[in-house]
Structure formats: C-alpha cells, structure tokens
Amino acid sequence: MRDAVELEWAGIPTVCIVHHELRESAGAIARISGHPDYPMITVDYPWIPTATWSEAEIAELAGALAPVVRDRLLGADQASMP
C-alpha cells in the first residue's frame, strides 16, 4: 500500500491489490499516509495471502485481475474482483 501511495504522489497511476486478510493492515497504512479512502482491489480465497501459488493459480489470478486493474487505471470505480 505504501508503495502505491508513493507512486501516486510521484504522478504514476497505481493500483493496490491486497488479500482480504490483509485489507485492514493496508487500510491502516493508507490512513497514516494521509489517504484513508485510497481504493484497493481485494482478492480472497481460494488465493491464500502468503502467495504460495502454482503457476496455474498465478495465471488464473492474473487473468481475473487484469480487466479490473485496467478499469481502475482507466478510471472505472471497482473495489473487488468479480
């Protein structure tokens, strides 16, 4: 989250992707960074928060997230994966 905020400060459009289990921690970082409403894309199970995934799971998650990330970067307002 902090990296996303700092990139935004530098004028680089950014998307923050967090696991559901880490959303509160990411939200705390956003708040102390002065951006309490910073939008996050949230992923949930079956993807575990430790990111120990197979190549197939990585490809599946990337395929699911790509359109959401694209929409966020282009200005669409989506908070979670479909």
Protein Blocks (a to p, Z undefined) as FASTA:
>chain_A
ZZmmmmmmnopacdddddfklmmmmmmmmmmnopakbccdddddfbdfklpacfklmmmm
mmmmmmmmmmmmnopacfbdZZ
